[in-house]
Amino acid sequence: MGIEIERKFRVTGDGWRAAARKVEPMAQGYLNDLAAMDRGAMKASVRVRIAGDGAWLNLKSRELGHTRQEFDYPIPVDDARALLALCVGGLVDKRRHYVDHGGRTWEVDEFFGDNVGLVVAELELESADAAFERPDWIGEEVTDQSRFYNLALSTRPFCEWSDTERAGPP
């Protein structure tokens, strides 16, 4: 069984751009929606992702927070394209920038389409209490805010957020 321990943050500047060592376009969608998860009808999100030249089917348990079960299976790209056509909600279009900082790799997701303007950074950790160095371009932690999860962004994209939600904390 795979366990993902991940922290998620809003990005507050462009200081990460010059440090990005790799950029990968991604398109992803979900075979279930946020409402099914919120009702408890499903206990895991089911995602299809095409990233670069590869594709994956991913299942992630429903827990809110930094630790969840995660299962990732490579699939043929043609199958992924067919599955993306079956997804509910909108597709999430983003570019993932890989940025090394403090001996770790940060994944900075720059969103496009209905989520344009949103930039978040994720950091996978080996344990929930692992120490890490925060880059100066990291802002508010949003790990426990479900609206920043890609499943939520496919259902209620950034363009539909209120000005208060977009601005974050004062």
HELIX and SHEET records of a PDB file:
HELIX    1   1 ARG A   17  ALA A   19  5                                   3    
HELIX    2   2 LEU A   34  ARG A   39  1                                   6    
HELIX    3   3 VAL A   77  LEU A   84  1                                   8    
HELIX    4   4 GLY A  113  ASN A  115  5                                   3    
HELIX    5   5 SER A  146  PHE A  148  5                                   3    
HELIX    6   6 ASN A  150  THR A  155  1                                   6    
HELIX    7   7 PHE A  158  GLU A  160  5                                   3    
HELIX    8   8 ASP A  163  ALA A  167  1                                   5    
SHEET    1   A 9 ILE A 138  GLU A 141  0                                        
SHEET    2   A 9 ILE A   3  VAL A  11 -1                                        
SHEET    3   A 9 THR A  67  PRO A  74 -1                                        
SHEET    4   A 9 GLY A  54  SER A  61 -1                                        
SHEET    5   A 9 ALA A  44  ALA A  51 -1                                        
SHEET    6   A 9 ALA A  20  TYR A  30 -1                                        
SHEET    7   A 9 VAL A  88  HIS A 101 -1                                        
SHEET    8   A 9 ARG A 104  PHE A 111 -1                                        
SHEET    9   A 9 VAL A 119  GLU A 124 -1                                        
END                                                                             
